[in-house]
Structure formats: structure tokens, C-alpha cells
């Protein structure tokens, strides 16, 4: 039996979080300095994510980069304060930010992310629809797609509406057509 890692004794900054060792016990995120661990994704979740990547891959413009399962510093607090870092299922970020992390290291910055995608899991419905919905809006990420894999598979396109946070479109089923942050057509039924 593997022992769980010792939790930190104080709220973590984003830099302290980024310095933690990776483990095989699950996925970590940081919420106001508290370390959160999520179980590994289910095979169905992973298949939907892979199929979504395949559909998006040829539609992403050259100035953007599509990345799965990568940490984002939401930059909701000053660097010396307990911070927030999320690890969405998919992220679309500016190519310049991708290159900056390659040169300088660190985490992707929320201000450079143009789209986050979360695939709803049985234990993440409230987190994805309420908590992350607010955090991603507060971070200024222009678009947030919530993909629900219950039948029928649906996608909610949330767009930043200035100081009001996100405005959510009605859940799309069948075919979803995006014009922002780039043009894309997704065949949601093919994600099964």
C-alpha cells in the first residue's frame, strides 16, 4: 500500500505548488493555497478528451497551442500570497506564452489562455459548473467550454461578459459551431 503524501503545513503560493513533486496518486490543483487532489480520470473521460483533441487539432490557428492536462496560474493573488492553479482537461493558449514557459519555466499564465475546456466527471459537476466557472472568469479567460458526457453529450460555451463574469449559451448537442476564440466545428456525438 502506498502512503499518501504529507499535506503542506501552510497555504501554498503558486511558486511553492509548482515546485512540488509529481506523484501517481492523482491530479493536483491549488485552490486559495490549499492542495486539492482528484482521482485519475476514467477511461471514458480520457476517450472523450482524446476525441475532442483530434477534432480540434486541425482547427486551431497557428498562433495558438492546444494542450491537455497542464497547470495554469490563475493569477488571482499576488505571487507571495496563497494562490490558485488549475489543471483543466484542455487549454488553448497563445503560442508566445507556450514559448515563454519553454524559455523561462514556470506555469502558463491565465491572462494568456484564450480557452479552457473541462469535461464533467461524476465527482466534478459542481466544481466545473460553479467553482471553476467563477475562477476562470475572475482570471479573465475569455472562453470556457463545459463538456458534459452524460447522454446526450453537450457543450456549454461560456464567454466573458466584462465585469459580469461568464454568460453561458444554452447547452449545444449534436454539432457545436464556434466563432470565438477561433472558428471550429465539433461533432459532439462522435466524442462517445
N, C-alpha and C positions, 0 to 999 in steps of 0.2 A: 504494500500500500504506500502511495506517495503522500507525504505530508504537505499540507497547504503552506504557502509561503507566509512568513510573519507579516502582518499588516504594518504599514508605516505608523510611527508613533505621533505624527503631526500631519496636518493638512499639507499636501504637496503642491509645489509650484509646477508649472508646465515643464520647466527645465529638470526638476527632480524626477518627474514622471518619465520624461524622455530618457533619462539615464538608467531606468530600471531594466533588469534583465528580462528577456522574453522567456516565457515558460510554456509548457504544453498543457497547462491546466485550463486554458480558456482564453478569452479575449478580454483585454483590459481597456477601460476608459477612465477618464478623470472627470468628476463632477464636483465642482467647488472644493477641490483639494482632496476629495475622498476617492479612493481607488475602488472602482466597480469591476466585477468580473462577470462575464457572461459565458454560458456554456458554449461549446463548439457548435457550429451551425449543423443543421440536419442535412442529410444527403439531398432531400427535396429542395431545401433552401439553396444549397450550393448549385444544383442543376439549374434552378431559375436564374441565379446570378450569372452562371456561365452563359446561358442562352441570351440573357439580356446584354452581356458584353459582346457576344457575337453579332447581335442585331445592331448595336450602337457603333461597333468598331469602324465600319466603313462610312459612317455618317458624321463622325467627329471632325471638325475643321483642323487644319494643320497647326493653328496657333493654340490649340487646346490639347490636353492629355487626359485620357481616361485611365483611372487607377482603381483597382479593387482593394478593399481592406487596408487602408492606410490612415495613420493618425493625422488629425488636424488640430492645430492650436486655435481654438475659437477666439482667442484674444479678448476675452470678456473682462479681464482684470489686468492690472499692471503685472509685469514679469515677476516681481518679488512677492506677490500675493498668491494665495491658493487659487489654482486655475481650473480651466476646463479644456479637456481634449477628448474628442470623439473619434471613433473609427467606423465611419459609415461603410455600408456594403460596397458602394461605388462613389467615386468622386471625379468630377471633371474640373480641372484646374488649368490656369494659364500656363503655357509652355515655359514662359520666363520664370515662373515660380518653381516649376519642376526642375529647371536648370539651376536655380539658386540653391535648392536643397542639395543637389548634386555637388555643387561647389563648396557650400558653407556648412552643410549638415543641418541638423535640427528638424523640426516638423514643418509640414505645409501650414501656411497661414490662412486663416479663414477668410481674410479680405481678398485673397487671390483665388478663392474657389468660386466657380460660377454655378455649380450644380452639385448637390448631394442626393444620393438615392439610398433609401432604406427599404429593405424587403421585410415585411412584417412577419415575425415569428410568433408561435403561440404565447411566449412569455414577454413579448415586446410591444404589444398593441398600444397600451397607454404611453409607454416611453416614446414610441415613434410618432404617435398622433398628438401628444400633448407636450411632453418634456423636450424632446429634440426639436419639435416644431417651434417652440419658443426660443430655444438656444440658437438654432441655426438662423432664425430671423434676427435675433439680437446680434449675432456675429456679422450680419449684413450679407449673407449668402443669397444671391438673387433668386435662385430656384431650388426647390426641394420637391423631389418626387417620392411619394409613398406608394410602394407596390405591395398590394395585399394578395397573397397567393391562395386564399380561400376561393372556392369556385363561385362565380366566375372570377378569374384573375382581373384585378382592377388597378388603376393608377390614378392617384390624385396629384395634380400639378399645382403646387403652392408657389405663388410668386410674391416677391417682396413688394409691399404697398406702403413704402416710406415709413412713417412713424407708427403705422397701424400693425406692423408685423406682416405675416403672410395672409394673403387672400387665397382661399382654396377653390379651385374649379371643382365641378361635380366629378365624381369618380368616373373615369373612362373605362370601358370594356371593349373587347374586340380589337379595334385599331385605335391607337393614340397617335395624334399628329402634333408635333411640337414646332413652334417657330422660334422660341427663345429657350435657352441661350444659344441655340443653333437649330437648324432645320433637321427634323428626324421623324421617321415613321416607325412605330413599334407595333408589331403584331402580338398582342398580349396573350392570345390563346396559344401561341406557339412557345410560350415560356414554360408550359407544364412539364 
